[in-house]
Amino acid sequence: GQCKKIKKSGANVVLIQKSILRDAYNELSLHFLAKMGILVVTDIERTDVEFICRTLGCTPVAHVDSMAGDKLGAAAHVGDVVMPGSGHKVVKFTGVANPGRTMTVLLRGSNDLVLKEANRSIHDAQCVVRSLVKKRALIAGGGAPEVEASLRLKDAAMGMTGMDSYCMKAFAEALEVVPFTLAENAGMKPIEIVTELRRMHAVEGVKGAGINVVKGVVSDMYDLNVLQPLLVSTSAINLATETCALILKIDDLVVVM
């Protein structure tokens, strides 16, 4: 009965989400669907459902009773293809009638570790582009903005008194952790690098001076075209500030054994 409802809706390709609670299908249902000329693609990851629906122009259906013609997508051809250079088969949709504005990036590597690292790199790059789209502003990289902001805050703290002065000075010193850590991770001497950064910014007035990890020196990031979206730095500083403010609000700790 369920198979007939699928056929009646006009669908000839069915994509089934992977289920961990119960079997979404069985061998008998696949047999009947195959006799009706309906291709079944099983074990679709839940995280991929939204992307696939946007790409194919269809609407996800929770139950067979909800299937209708207006929820179906359309494609000229659907079939299995073998990936070049490997024996893996994938289902390929061509000639989609209402394609969504989506893109697929195929990552290939010698092992899972390489693939996961490539996936993280792609995700980081996408987040940077997203930040640039949300706020169209670029600043120098290499720890340059943090050092410049730190110096300006220290100058402002000198003209203040009381607790505000101490807080602003501490905030300025905390910003220098970013270039310090960057130099440390690059295998450089962090104390010497941060000292040179301060001199370049304060004495020579090079606001774009940052850490050149390739040559192991301090260079003007604008000349090297090492830039980053403004939202990346401001988001990190805002999140760190909110976390510190939250910790400072804690009056006491209750240790439960």
Disulfide bonds with the S-S distance in Angstrom:
none
